[in-house]
Amino acid sequence: MSFKSTLLVSLLLLSACQPAPISQTTLPTEATLQDFLIQSLREAKPKGKASDKENETKQEKKSSKQPPKLGQHDWREFKPHSGCRRSPELLITDIQLTESGASVFGPTAPAALTPDYAGSPLRLTLKGKFERRGEKELKLKNFLFQYEPPLVQQSFVGKEPKARVLLDDSILLQVETVSATEIVARLNTQLLPDLYLKGNHRLSVELGEWYTDALLNVGEPVPVEYSRLQPQIESVEVLREDDDDRPQHIRLKGKGFMVYPKFSYALIDGEFGFGYQTEVLADDSAETVVHIPNPKSFDLNSPHTVIYATPFGVTFKEF
C-alpha cells in the first residue's frame, strides 16, 4: 500500500494539472510526445483516363467526401513522425466561450471551462492569426474528422486531420468554422477524465508542420461519482510484431484511463512503460496501449505485473 501511495504522489507532482478539488498549477510542458501513424479510411484513387461526365461525378464526390474516420488502427503500422515547429506567424490572442463571449485565455483568465463527464459539449472561439505568408487559404475540410462509433474519445496519434485544434497534444476538437483570424471549435467533454484536472491546459492549432499554442483555463467540473474517474484494469493483452513475433506493447482494457498519456503512469514489472494511445467507448469502457520497456528480454512464459496510475487512483493486474 505504501508503494502505491508513493507512486501516486510522484504522479501528482509530475502532472501538468491537478484534480478538480485542488487549485490550478502550471502549464503542461512543450510537446515531446511522439506521434504514431494510425490508419484512416480513404477513397481509392481512380486509375486511367475518364470522360468529362465521369470527371464531374468525381468532383461531386470529392466535394462531399466524408472526413477521415478515427478508430481504425493497426498496431503494426505505428511509426514515429516528426512533430510540428512553432511559427511566429501563427498566434492565438484570445480564447472565448462562444455562447457567452467570456475569455478563458491564459492563467489570469476571468472565466473558465466547466467540464461535464456526462457529455455536454463546449464551444470555443479562438481569436488570432491562423495563416502563413505564401500558403493556401485555410479550408474547413482539412480540420474535419469523425469518430467511428462507438468511439467517443481517442488520443491523437496520426496525421489526419491535416489541420487540427488539439487540447494537451492529444484531444481533438471538432472545428465548426475557420478563417484567417478566427476558429470556432467544439470540445466534447464526455467520458474525459483529463478535464477533471483543474487548471491550465495547453491548446494548440496545428497547420501542416507549423503550430501555435496558448493556455486554456479549466475550472470546476460538473460533479461526478469519483469511482467513475478511478482507473480499473479488466484484462491485459500482449501485442506482438509480425516480423519476429516479438512482444512490443501491452493493451489494457478497463475504465478510467487518461487520454493524454502524460497524465498517467505505467509500470511493467517495476519499469516505466511509455503510453501511446487511449480509446474510450460510449459505454464508458476504455483501452490503452503501453510500450514494453525491454521487449528483447520480455519472457512470455513468466508472470508479469502492470501498474497503472492516474491522479485519481492506482490499479494493477498480473498477466
Secondary structure as GFF3:
##gff-version 3
##sequence-region A 1 319
A	DSSP	alpha_helix	2	14	.	.	.	ID=ss1
A	DSSP	beta_strand	18	19	.	.	.	ID=ss2
A	DSSP	beta_strand	35	36	.	.	.	ID=ss3
A	DSSP	alpha_helix	52	63	.	.	.	ID=ss4
A	DSSP	beta_strand	69	70	.	.	.	ID=ss5
A	DSSP	three_ten_helix	75	77	.	.	.	ID=ss6
A	DSSP	beta_strand	80	81	.	.	.	ID=ss7
A	DSSP	beta_strand	85	86	.	.	.	ID=ss8
A	DSSP	beta_strand	91	97	.	.	.	ID=ss9
A	DSSP	beta_strand	122	129	.	.	.	ID=ss10
A	DSSP	three_ten_helix	140	142	.	.	.	ID=ss11
A	DSSP	beta_strand	146	147	.	.	.	ID=ss12
A	DSSP	beta_strand	151	154	.	.	.	ID=ss13
A	DSSP	beta_strand	163	167	.	.	.	ID=ss14
A	DSSP	beta_strand	171	178	.	.	.	ID=ss15
A	DSSP	beta_strand	182	187	.	.	.	ID=ss16
A	DSSP	three_ten_helix	193	196	.	.	.	ID=ss17
A	DSSP	beta_strand	197	207	.	.	.	ID=ss18
A	DSSP	beta_strand	210	218	.	.	.	ID=ss19
A	DSSP	three_ten_helix	226	228	.	.	.	ID=ss20
A	DSSP	beta_strand	232	240	.	.	.	ID=ss21
A	DSSP	beta_strand	247	255	.	.	.	ID=ss22
A	DSSP	three_ten_helix	261	263	.	.	.	ID=ss23
A	DSSP	beta_strand	265	268	.	.	.	ID=ss24
A	DSSP	beta_strand	271	272	.	.	.	ID=ss25
A	DSSP	beta_strand	275	281	.	.	.	ID=ss26
A	DSSP	beta_strand	286	291	.	.	.	ID=ss27
A	DSSP	three_ten_helix	295	297	.	.	.	ID=ss28
A	DSSP	beta_strand	305	310	.	.	.	ID=ss29
A	DSSP	beta_strand	313	318	.	.	.	ID=ss30
###
